[in-house]
Amino acid sequence: MKREELKSMGLTDEQIESVMAKNGAEVAALNTQITTLKSEKSQLENDKKVLEKEKGDKEKALEDLQKNTITKEEYDKKVKEIEDNAKKEHADYIFNELLKQAFKDAKVRSTDNTINAVKASLDLAKITTDKEGKTLIGIKEQLDALKKTDPHFFETKVGGSSTNEPGGNGGKGDDGDGISMASNFAKEANKSDSQETKSLFFN
C-alpha cells in the first residue's frame, strides 16, 4: 500500500510510518523465506544429481562383480572410491556456493574476469567450512587484505554509496570472523535468486 493511499484514509504521518514499517518488515521476512527455499531447492537438486550418479556407478560395479570381470577386493575398492567422490562433489558444491556469497558480501565486482582473478589471488587451501557447512572460515581475512593490495577488484564508494561497474550501485561489506550465508539472506533477498542451505545427505 502506498503512502498516498494511507493518507487519503485519514491516517496521520506517524500512523503511516508505523504501517509502512510493519509492512516492510513483513515483506522482508517473506523475501527471506523465499530466498531460503530457493537455496534449499538448489541444494536438494544437486544432492539428487550426486546420489543418482553414485547409485548408477555402484550398480555398474556390482554388475562387473557378478560377471567376474572384477574381484571382490576390486569391487570394495571401487565402491569406496565412488562414495568418496560423491562426498567430495557435495562438499565442493557447498564450498562454491559459500564462496559466491562471500564475494557478494565483500562487494567483489561481478564480472567473470574479476571473480576469476580474486579466486586466483586467494589461498583456497586455507579456507574451510564450519561443521554445519554454513560459514566459510578464513576468507574474510584474505579478502580484507586483497582490498588493500587490489582495491580495483571491489566496488568503490562514491558519495555514501558504492559503484560496481560505471553507473552501478552497491553497499558496505559485512564484519565478522566468517562469512555466513544464513546471516545475509535478508540482504540478498531482493536481488539474488540463489544461495544455499546445506543438506544433511552425507552427514
TAVENQUI-V185522 format. One record per pair of residues at least 4 apart in sequence whose C-alpha atoms are under 8 Angstrom apart, sorted by the first residue. I is the first residue (numbers start at 0). J is the second residue. D is the distance in Angstrom with one decimal. If there is no record, write none. Layout:
i:j:d
I:J:D
I:J:D
//
This chain:
i:j:d
0:4:6.7
0:5:7.3
1:5:6.6
2:6:6.1
2:15:6.7
2:19:7.8
3:7:6.1
4:8:6.5
5:9:6.9
5:10:6.0
5:15:6.4
6:10:5.3
6:11:7.0
6:12:7.7
6:15:7.2
10:14:5.8
10:15:6.1
11:15:6.1
12:16:6.2
13:17:6.3
14:18:6.2
15:19:6.1
16:20:6.0
17:21:6.2
18:22:6.1
19:23:6.0
20:24:6.2
21:25:6.3
22:26:6.2
23:27:6.1
24:28:6.1
25:29:6.3
26:30:6.1
27:31:6.1
27:185:6.7
27:188:7.7
28:32:6.3
28:185:7.4
29:33:6.2
30:34:6.1
30:185:7.2
30:188:5.4
30:189:6.9
31:35:6.1
31:184:5.7
31:185:5.0
31:188:5.5
32:36:6.1
33:37:6.2
33:188:7.7
34:38:6.2
34:184:6.6
34:188:5.6
34:191:7.7
34:192:6.6
34:193:6.9
34:194:7.2
35:39:6.2
35:184:7.0
35:194:7.3
35:195:7.1
35:196:7.1
36:40:6.0
37:41:6.2
37:192:6.9
37:193:6.3
37:194:7.3
37:195:7.7
38:42:6.2
38:192:7.9
38:193:5.5
38:194:4.5
38:195:4.0
38:196:5.9
39:43:6.1
39:194:7.9
39:195:5.9
39:196:5.4
39:197:7.4
39:198:7.6
40:44:6.1
41:45:6.3
41:193:7.6
41:194:8.0
41:195:7.1
42:46:6.2
42:195:6.4
42:196:6.8
42:197:6.8
42:198:6.5
43:47:6.0
43:198:6.9
44:48:6.3
45:49:6.3
45:89:7.8
45:92:7.9
46:50:6.0
46:89:6.8
46:198:7.7
46:200:7.2
47:51:6.1
48:52:6.3
49:53:6.2
49:85:6.1
49:88:7.1
49:89:7.3
50:54:6.0
50:85:7.3
51:55:6.2
52:56:6.1
53:57:6.2
53:81:6.3
53:82:6.9
53:85:6.4
54:58:6.2
55:59:6.2
56:60:6.3
56:81:6.9
57:61:6.1
57:78:6.2
57:81:7.2
58:62:6.2
59:63:6.3
60:64:6.3
60:74:6.3
60:77:7.1
60:78:7.3
61:65:6.2
61:74:7.3
62:66:6.1
63:67:6.1
63:68:5.2
63:69:5.9
64:68:6.0
64:69:5.2
64:70:6.3
64:71:6.7
64:74:6.5
69:73:5.9
69:74:6.5
70:74:6.1
71:75:6.2
72:76:6.2
73:77:6.1
74:78:6.2
75:79:6.3
76:80:6.3
77:81:6.1
78:82:6.2
79:83:6.1
80:84:6.1
81:85:6.3
82:86:6.3
83:87:6.2
84:88:6.2
85:89:6.3
86:90:6.1
86:201:6.6
87:91:5.9
88:92:6.2
89:93:6.5
89:201:7.9
90:94:6.1
91:95:6.0
92:96:6.2
93:97:6.2
93:132:7.0
93:195:7.6
93:197:6.7
94:98:6.0
94:128:7.0
94:135:7.7
95:99:6.2
96:100:6.4
96:194:6.5
96:195:6.4
97:101:6.1
97:133:7.3
97:134:6.9
97:135:6.6
97:178:7.8
97:179:7.6
97:180:6.5
97:194:7.8
97:195:7.5
98:102:6.3
98:135:7.5
99:103:6.4
100:104:6.2
100:178:7.8
100:179:8.0
100:180:6.3
100:194:7.1
101:105:6.1
101:135:8.0
101:138:7.8
101:178:5.7
101:179:7.6
101:180:7.8
102:106:6.1
102:107:5.2
103:107:6.1
104:171:8.0
104:172:5.1
104:173:6.1
104:178:7.6
104:183:7.9
105:142:7.2
105:153:7.6
105:171:7.7
105:172:4.7
105:173:6.9
106:153:5.6
106:154:5.7
106:163:8.0
106:169:7.2
106:170:7.3
106:171:7.3
106:172:6.2
107:113:7.6
107:114:7.1
107:152:5.9
107:153:4.4
107:154:6.3
108:113:6.2
108:114:7.1
108:152:5.9
108:153:5.1
108:154:5.8
108:163:5.6
108:164:7.3
109:113:6.9
109:114:6.6
109:163:7.4
110:114:6.2
111:115:6.1
112:116:6.1
113:117:6.1
113:152:6.1
114:118:6.2
115:119:6.2
116:120:6.2
117:121:6.4
117:152:7.2
118:123:7.9
120:145:8.0
121:141:6.7
121:142:7.9
122:126:7.2
122:141:8.0
125:137:6.5
126:135:6.6
126:136:5.7
126:137:4.9
126:138:5.8
127:135:5.6
127:136:5.2
127:137:6.8
128:132:5.4
128:133:6.9
128:134:5.5
128:135:4.5
128:136:5.8
129:133:6.5
129:134:5.5
129:135:6.4
129:136:6.7
131:197:7.4
132:197:6.0
133:179:6.0
133:180:6.2
133:181:6.9
133:196:6.8
133:197:6.5
134:177:6.0
134:178:5.5
134:179:4.5
134:180:6.6
135:177:5.4
135:178:5.5
135:179:6.8
136:176:7.0
136:177:4.9
136:178:7.2
137:141:7.0
137:176:7.5
137:177:6.7
138:142:6.1
138:177:6.9
138:178:7.4
139:143:6.0
139:175:7.7
139:176:6.6
139:177:6.2
139:178:6.8
140:144:6.2
140:176:8.0
141:145:6.1
142:146:6.2
143:147:6.8
144:148:6.5
145:149:5.4
145:150:7.0
146:150:4.6
146:151:8.0
146:152:7.4
146:153:7.0
150:155:8.0
151:155:8.0
153:163:7.4
154:161:6.0
154:162:5.2
154:163:4.6
154:164:7.7
154:169:7.0
155:161:5.1
155:162:5.4
155:163:7.0
156:160:5.2
156:161:3.7
156:162:6.2
156:170:7.7
157:161:5.4
157:162:6.9
160:168:6.7
160:169:6.5
160:170:6.2
161:167:7.6
161:168:5.2
161:169:4.7
161:170:5.5
161:171:7.8
162:166:6.6
162:167:4.8
162:168:4.5
162:169:5.7
163:167:4.9
163:168:5.9
163:169:6.4
173:178:7.9
179:183:6.7
180:184:6.5
180:194:7.1
180:195:7.0
180:196:7.7
181:196:7.5
183:187:6.4
184:188:5.8
184:194:7.9
187:191:5.5
188:192:7.6
//
